[in-house]
Amino acid sequence: MAEQQKVGRGPTAVTMEVAAEGVWVMRGGFPHRTMNIYFIEEPPGGVTLFDAGIQAMTRHVVNVGRIMGGINRVVLGHAHADHRGAAPGAGAPVWCHEAEAEYAEAKDPEPYFDFSGLPSWTKAGPVRAIYPSLLRMWDGGPVKVDRTLEEGDTVAGFDVVHLPGHAPGQIGLWRERDRLALATDTFYTLDATTGDFGPPRLPWAGFNMDVEQARASVRKLAALEPRLAWAGHADPLRGDVRAQLEHAAATT
C-alpha cells in the first residue's frame, strides 16, 4: 500500500495514510474527511483498529482490513456515534474501557450531550438543529463489548491510558518507544461547528461529560511529552506537542 492512497469514489471515499511506523490512518467523512480510524499492524498478521469512525466507512474498513490480513479486534477510544459507527459491521471483537462499556452497548451512546449551547447557524449551516440527525446518521448502533480495558493494559504494542472527561471511559493508546499518542477526542484539531482545521482545543463543552475532567486529561496527555499525537478528527500535533496541549488546556 502506498504511503497515501484514496480508497473508493464519491462522498464516501476515504484516504489511507501512514500515521507512524506500523500505524495507518483511514480518513473519511463528507466533505473534509475528518473522521480518523487507526489500523495498527500486528505480527504475525492482521490489524487492531483504534476507533471505528462513522457507519458510512464500514465497507472501506472491512475491505482494507481484509487486505491487511484481517481485523483482529476493534478498540473504541470511546463509544460516541462518530467513533463506534463501523464497529458493528467490522466482524471483529470489540474492546473498550470498563467505564465505557454501558454506552457502547446502549442505543444512545452519549446521553449527556447538551446541544443548547451550540450556535444556531454557522457557515456550515444550522448546526444546532442538524447535530442530532448527524449523530443518528453516523451511528452504526450498539455493539457487544467482548473485553473491557483499564489503564496499564497493553494492546497491539501500545499502553492504554485513561483520559476521561469527553466520555467517562475515553482511552488513548501510548507507545513509549517513539512517543506516539493516539488520543481519540482528548483534544480536537477541528472546530466541530464549522469544520475548520486549526490548533488543538478541548471538545466543545456540550460534547463533554465533564469539562474540567476533560481539561485534566489534556494535561495528563501533555505530561507524557508525545512527539506525535493523532486526534480522533482532522490533523495530528507535531513539534512541541506538550506546549500546544498545555496551552489548549489553559485557554479553551
RASUL-V923231 format. One record per helix or strand. SS is the DSSP state (~ for helix, > for strand). FROM is the first residue (numbers start at 1). LEN is the number of residues. Records with the same first field share a line. If there is no record, write none. Layout:
BEGIN
SS = FROM-LEN ; FROM-LEN
END
This chain:
BEGIN
> = 4-4 ; 14-7 ; 23-6 ; 35-7 ; 47-4 ; 71-5 ; 93-5 ; 122-1 ; 125-1 ; 145-5 ; 154-2 ; 158-5 ; 171-5 ; 180-3 ; 188-3 ; 197-5 ; 228-3 ; 233-1 ; 237-1
~ = 10-3 ; 55-13 ; 81-4 ; 87-3 ; 101-4 ; 115-3 ; 127-12 ; 184-3 ; 205-3 ; 211-13 ; 241-11
END
